[in-house]
Amino acid sequence: MAGDEFFSNHFSNTSESAAISANEVRLFGAVHSVSSQLGRPVYLVGGYVRDMLLGRPNNDIDFVTLGGGIEFANAVAMSLGVSKVAVFKNFGTAQFHFEGMEIEFVGARRESYRRNSRKPIVEDGTLEEDLLRRDFTINALAMSLTPGEEWKLIDLFGGQHDLEACKIVTPREPGITFDDDPLRMMRAVRFASQLGFSIAPHVFDAICQYAERIQIVSSERIVDEFNKILLSPKPSEGLFLLERTGLLAHFLPEIDALKGVENLEGKGHKDNFNHTLQVVDNAAAAGADLWLRWAALLHDVGKVPTKRFVTGHGWTFYAHEYVGAKMIPKIFRRLHLPQNEIMQRIALLVRLHMRPIALTDDEVTDSAVRRLLFDAGNEIESLMLLCEADITSKNPHKVARFLHNFKRVREKLVDLEERDAIRNFQPPVSGERIMEVFGLAPCKEVGEIKNAIKDAILDGVIANNAEEAEQFMLKKGQELGLVPIETPQKEV
């Protein structure tokens, strides 16, 4: 019986059919057939097996075969009509994409590491050696697709039990696992956060012991795992684990430094670390994207350098939003995060996150609302979400009052945006037009007139249109002692 026919029949008669797509059936059928043709055992391994048992989707599918993975991958790709296969000869692996799935084949191998390097020495090995080198028992499960033992589960290290117990455990002594590849400590936290699992006590202790080793791992690899923690349903669970194990202090000391409370003269301040984690959770619950979660994480980062105690008043964090915004580029450079509009977006949100609360006063002017719209631009919705996430009071009446106030701010923003079209506006009179009217070369007066027009529009002195802007330009030019060389005409 052909492989795809075998698997079609298998899934039509099992409860697993709901979890396995038609394209996966085609893939597994091709693998089964190639295994028969080459006379070589093949196994599904790692995260796909784990997630299959958990009932979670996973489009990243890894296979281990005894013998060369590259030859096996090429044969499967040809069977599926896939022409492009990426080959990594040094590691004996090959990868290709098929119907939205990322497929990888590797020959069973064992790895050893030098103390000061993350590059392993790779040699051919047995299936047991291949599974033993993996990070956690829940990722060291294998499932055979070899003819005659289809769907046989290979569990050499108690991974199925740990799945049922929701535990993160290493196949080997955890100190060896983490010393070999310190990134596995971040992965332990990531899986605990994503899956809602707990880290076994002896594994947790080993992470604490080896936390400093994370410094030999590249920032890119650390951030990749950290982003997955931030994108988990409740990021604070992973963030707390990073702090408790000591990992956080080695790559994000600015956030680690937020923890703790000081008391002087009977006055204390809130624990800004706990507050920050609650803000990140609130943002996640509101559907924030990755970078808005980063903004939530960093929104109070400026509180450490600005913290002061004022006798008779208490603790202050004056201008922490401005100081925090200036810290963002340095943090992003160190972590090799994007040095582009993403960084600028986060710095903007950090700098503005205190502004909307000032607009909740009944007496707030339209001018203040216009200026926030102008400064926030397309990030106004993200800014309001961040500000609402920043409400972490345990008093439900206080929370309700703040949310009601922010609802009123949103209404003011919508009303003024509809009336004045302020968001991302450019002054109706350009610098070139100012130079043309007054016969000027580029000079400070041009900038002064242009800024005066912008401020007049934001303050509601004139409407956001070319006719009123040009009349205001003439008036401002006269104040500066300038004489127009032509009379501006109303634009048609």
Number of C-alpha atoms within 10 A of each C-alpha: 7 11 22 20 13 16 24 16 13 15 17 11 10 9 10 14 16 11 13 13 13 15 13 18 21 18 23 20 23 23 28 26 23 23 22 18 10 11 11 16 19 30 28 24 22 24 19 22 23 21 15 14 14 12 12 11 12 14 15 14 18 19 25 27 24 18 19 19 24 24 17 25 26 22 19 23 21 13 17 15 10 15 11 12 17 14 19 12 11 7 17 20 22 22 22 19 17 16 10 9 15 14 19 21 27 25 26 25 23 20 17 13 14 11 10 10 11 17 13 14 11 14 13 17 16 15 20 17 14 19 27 23 18 20 24 26 26 29 24 27 26 29 21 21 25 22 18 9 11 16 14 13 17 20 17 15 20 16 24 20 13 17 20 11 11 17 22 25 26 29 20 16 12 22 17 13 22 25 22 22 20 23 23 22 27 26 20 26 28 27 21 21 25 18 15 16 18 19 20 14 12 13 20 20 15 19 29 16 14 19 23 14 19 23 14 13 14 13 15 12 12 19 16 12 20 21 16 17 25 26 21 22 16 21 26 22 21 25 25 17 21 26 19 15 19 18 25 22 17 16 18 15 13 20 22 21 16 19 16 12 11 12 11 12 10 7 13 13 14 12 13 20 22 16 19 24 22 22 25 28 24 24 28 23 13 13 14 21 13 16 16 22 24 19 28 31 23 24 29 26 27 26 21 18 13 16 15 13 16 10 10 8 9 15 19 14 15 13 14 22 26 17 19 22 24 16 17 21 19 10 17 13 12 11 17 13 15 12 11 9 9 13 20 15 18 24 22 21 25 30 22 21 23 18 16 20 15 11 22 18 11 9 7 13 12 16 17 16 26 23 17 19 23 20 16 21 15 13 16 20 12 19 25 22 20 25 24 22 22 21 17 17 13 8 8 10 10 13 15 13 11 18 16 13 18 20 15 16 22 18 12 18 20 14 14 17 16 11 10 16 15 23 21 12 13 11 19 18 20 17 18 12 17 23 16 15 19 18 14 16 12 12 10 8 18 21 14 15 22 21 14 17 26 20 16 17 23 23 17 14 13 17 15 22 13 16 18 17 22 22 16 19 23 20 14 18 20 12 10 12 8 16 13 16 11 10 9 15 9 10 7 5
